[in-house]
Amino acid sequence: MSDKLVLGNALRFGLGTGGDPAEGRAAAEADQDRLLAACEGMDVVFVAAGLGGGTGGGAGPIVARLAKDTGALVLAVVTLPFDWEGARRQQQALESLRDIKAAADSVICVPNQKVSRLINENTSVLETFQLINEVLAQGVRGIWRLLSQPGLIRIDFADLCAVTAVGTPRAPWPPPRPRASTAARPPGTTLRHPLLDGGTVLAEAETVLVSLVGGPDLTLAEVRRVMEQINRQCHDAQLVVGAAVDQGMVERLAITVIAGGSPEWSRRCR
């Protein structure tokens, strides 16, 4: 069961923000008591927002700040606009990204333009945005899985706090793939995901958290193969590794990677 809050009803009367972040901020601030109540008692709060417009870009940083005020670890998962959406929307998105970075403990930034590398020119608009939504959902699921699922090699809340305190992470979560296809790939190609910039993000990271989830048939050799690929790209990073078995993941392997770096590094990774 989930609760939905309609923000700024007294200001916007159920209408949108017209793409104006100031209107989004005002709507969130008008209902800050309700937002605080919704976040009270939570250990972790995820803030998912599309930046560039008014609602996500304006309300997102306010929600993150209010959640932080309750003592929760606040992780923001946000998207940046496509290049073709125009310079003004891009600038608004970057300003909102700056604000949400200042408010949240950590920000996972997914540029839509990079996600578009996962599709071809015949992919419909609907399918494209469904893919973007799924990338965000996989990110949240990946973090939640590593926090809540018992593991053979355990990653806990303190590990996540330690990584997110380093800086803004970039985190790809490709869908779980058949284990055989992952194992058959040449060394280094498993992590050549568009959101990793061909491995550049991992090469420049200071801290990398890796969570592997497979079925009861997961072998040590497969864990070793994946970690060898990651180690080749993370030359100097501190690695935090977890592994867990999920009965529903027979012949499949899901990999969650969270890379953290310095503020200068995170600005280059936008």
C-alpha positions in Angstrom: 0.0 0.0 0.0 1.3 3.5 -0.9 0.3 7.0 0.0 0.2 9.8 -2.5 0.5 13.4 -1.7 -0.7 16.1 -4.1 1.6 19.0 -3.5 0.6 22.6 -3.6 -3.1 22.1 -4.1 -3.9 25.4 -2.5 -1.5 27.1 -4.9 -1.9 25.2 -8.2 -5.4 23.9 -7.8 -4.4 20.5 -9.2 -2.6 22.0 -12.2 1.1 21.5 -13.1 3.9 23.9 -12.7 4.2 25.1 -16.3 7.8 23.9 -16.4 8.8 26.5 -13.8 11.0 25.2 -10.9 10.0 28.1 -8.7 6.4 26.9 -8.8 7.6 23.4 -7.9 9.5 24.7 -4.9 6.6 26.7 -3.7 4.3 23.7 -4.0 6.6 21.5 -1.9 7.2 24.2 0.6 3.4 24.8 1.0 3.1 21.1 2.1 6.3 20.7 4.0 4.6 19.5 7.1 2.9 16.7 5.2 6.2 15.8 3.6 8.0 15.8 6.9 5.4 13.5 8.4 5.7 11.1 5.5 9.5 10.8 6.0 9.5 10.7 9.8 11.0 7.4 11.1 12.5 6.3 7.8 16.1 5.1 7.7 16.4 5.6 3.9 14.4 7.9 1.6 14.7 7.7 -2.2 13.9 10.8 -4.2 13.2 10.1 -7.8 12.8 13.1 -10.1 13.1 14.1 -13.8 15.1 17.4 -13.8 14.6 20.2 -16.3 10.9 20.9 -15.6 9.1 22.4 -12.7 7.9 19.6 -10.5 11.0 17.4 -10.3 13.5 20.2 -10.6 11.7 22.5 -8.1 10.1 20.1 -5.6 12.9 17.4 -5.7 15.5 19.4 -3.7 12.9 20.5 -1.2 11.8 16.9 -0.6 15.4 15.8 -0.2 16.1 18.5 2.3 13.0 17.8 4.4 13.8 14.0 4.4 17.4 14.8 5.5 16.0 16.9 8.3 14.2 13.8 9.7 17.6 12.0 10.0 17.1 9.7 7.0 19.8 8.8 4.6 18.6 10.5 1.4 19.5 9.0 -2.0 18.3 10.9 -5.1 17.8 9.2 -8.4 17.4 11.8 -11.2 17.4 12.1 -14.9 18.7 14.9 -17.1 16.9 15.9 -20.3 17.8 14.8 -23.9 20.0 17.2 -25.8 17.2 18.0 -28.2 15.0 19.3 -25.4 16.8 22.7 -25.6 19.3 24.8 -23.8 16.9 26.3 -21.4 15.7 23.0 -20.1 19.2 21.7 -19.9 20.3 24.8 -17.8 17.3 24.4 -15.5 18.2 20.7 -15.0 21.8 21.5 -14.1 20.6 24.2 -11.6 18.2 21.7 -10.0 21.0 19.0 -10.0 23.2 21.4 -8.0 20.4 22.1 -5.6 19.5 18.4 -5.0 23.2 17.5 -4.6 23.4 20.1 -1.8 20.3 18.6 -0.1 20.7 14.8 -0.5 23.4 12.5 0.8 24.1 11.2 -2.6 22.7 11.6 -6.2 22.5 9.0 -8.9 22.3 11.0 -12.1 21.1 9.3 -15.3 21.4 11.5 -18.4 18.6 10.6 -20.8 21.0 11.2 -23.7 23.2 8.3 -22.5 20.3 6.0 -22.0 19.4 6.6 -25.6 22.5 4.7 -26.6 20.6 1.6 -25.4 18.0 2.0 -28.1 17.9 2.2 -31.9 16.3 4.8 -34.1 13.1 2.7 -34.6 12.4 2.6 -30.9 9.1 4.4 -30.1 8.9 7.4 -27.8 6.8 5.3 -25.4 9.3 2.5 -25.3 12.2 5.0 -24.8 10.6 6.6 -21.7 9.6 3.1 -20.3 13.3 2.1 -20.6 14.4 5.3 -18.7 11.9 4.6 -16.0 13.1 1.0 -15.8 16.7 2.2 -15.4 15.7 4.3 -12.4 13.6 1.5 -11.0 16.4 -0.9 -11.3 18.7 1.5 -9.4 16.3 1.7 -6.5 15.7 -2.0 -6.5 19.4 -2.7 -6.6 20.2 -0.6 -3.6 17.2 -1.9 -1.7 18.2 -5.5 -2.5 21.7 -5.0 -1.1 20.3 -3.5 2.1 17.4 -5.8 2.8 18.4 -9.2 1.4 20.6 -11.5 3.5 23.9 -12.2 1.7 26.7 -14.7 1.7 29.0 -11.6 1.7 27.0 -9.0 3.5 26.7 -5.3 2.5 24.9 -3.4 5.2 23.6 0.1 5.9 26.9 1.3 7.2 28.7 0.2 4.0 26.2 2.2 1.9 26.6 5.3 4.1 30.4 5.0 3.8 30.2 4.9 0.0 27.6 7.6 -0.4 29.5 9.9 1.9 32.4 10.0 -0.6 30.6 11.8 -3.3 28.0 11.7 -6.1 27.7 8.2 -7.5 27.0 7.1 -11.0 25.3 3.7 -11.0 24.3 1.5 -14.0 21.8 -1.2 -13.4 21.4 -3.2 -16.6 18.6 -5.9 -16.3 19.7 -9.2 -14.9 21.2 -11.3 -17.8 21.4 -15.0 -18.3 24.5 -16.1 -16.5 25.9 -18.0 -19.4 25.9 -14.9 -21.7 27.7 -12.9 -19.0 30.3 -15.5 -18.5 30.8 -15.9 -22.3 31.7 -12.2 -22.8 35.3 -11.3 -23.3 37.0 -9.8 -20.2 36.0 -6.2 -19.6 32.9 -6.1 -21.7 30.4 -6.9 -19.0 30.7 -3.4 -17.6 30.9 -1.5 -20.9 27.5 0.1 -20.3 26.7 3.5 -21.7 26.1 4.9 -18.2 29.7 3.9 -17.3 31.2 5.9 -20.2 33.0 2.8 -21.4 34.6 2.2 -18.0 35.9 5.8 -17.4 33.6 6.3 -14.4 35.0 3.2 -12.7 38.6 4.1 -13.6 38.2 7.5 -11.9 36.2 6.4 -8.9 37.6 6.5 -5.4 35.1 4.0 -3.9 33.1 1.3 -5.7 30.4 -0.8 -4.1 29.5 -4.0 -5.9 26.5 -6.3 -5.2 26.0 -9.6 -7.0 22.8 -11.6 -6.8 22.5 -15.0 -8.4 20.5 -18.2 -8.0 21.6 -21.2 -5.9 23.7 -22.3 -8.9 25.9 -19.2 -8.7 29.5 -20.4 -8.7 32.6 -18.9 -7.1 34.2 -18.8 -10.6 31.4 -16.5 -11.9 31.9 -14.1 -8.9 35.6 -14.2 -9.6 35.1 -13.5 -13.3 32.9 -10.5 -12.7 35.2 -9.1 -10.0 38.3 -9.5 -12.2 36.6 -7.3 -14.8 35.7 -4.7 -12.3 39.2 -4.7 -10.7 40.7 -4.1 -14.2 38.8 -0.8 -14.4 39.0 0.2 -10.7 42.8 0.4 -10.3 43.0 2.5 -7.1 39.4 2.4 -5.8 38.4 1.0 -2.5 36.1 -2.0 -3.2 33.1 -3.0 -1.1 31.7 -6.3 -2.3 28.6 -8.2 -1.5 27.0 -11.4 -2.9 23.7 -13.0 -2.2 21.6 -16.0 -3.4 18.0 -15.5 -4.6 16.0 -18.6 -5.3 14.3 -16.8 -8.2 17.5 -16.0 -10.0 18.4 -19.5 -11.4 20.8 -19.2 -14.3 20.7 -15.4 -13.9 23.0 -12.8 -12.4 22.2 -9.2 -11.4 25.1 -6.8 -10.8 24.6 -3.5 -8.9 27.6 -1.1 -9.1 27.8 2.2 -7.2 30.8 4.4 -7.9 31.7 7.3 -5.7 34.3 10.0 -6.1 35.4 13.5 -5.2 33.2 16.5 -5.9 35.4 17.4 -8.9 35.0 13.8 -10.2 31.2 14.0 -9.8 31.0 17.2 -11.7 32.8 15.6 -14.7 30.3 12.7 -14.6 27.2 14.7 -15.1 
